[in-house]
Amino acid sequence: MTSKNLVQVTDQNFETTVAGAARPVLVDFWATWCAPCKALKPVIEELALEYADQIVIGELDVDANPNTASKFSVLSIPTLILFRGGKPAQRIVGYQPKANLRQKIDAVL
């Protein structure tokens, strides 16, 4: 199940969804088999609601979209990358509590 506030990011739409975005974009690199990714999902959905007017939050399945994951050297998941102007501005690796994620997002905004 996907939140309506989460954008599905793929190898095919990365350029238009992330690189061409007017607002910063937080991309959650995840996989269906990743337990910490599943634990992080509700937190990401809450952040998508809270930051709806400030940033775009998307998720990218690394198994289905290996090119983008490889391009940004995503070796561990979950990895969150906050893009600003299409370029990585912040990288967060591993499960983080919501307060930590908010702090890192706010630092870039």
Secondary structure, 3 states (H helix, E strand, C coil): CCCCCEEECCCCCHHHHHHCCCCCEEEEEECCCCHHHHHHHHHHHHHHHHCCCCCEEEEEECCCCHHHHHHCCCCCCCEEEEEECCEEEEEEECCCCHHHHHHHHHHHC
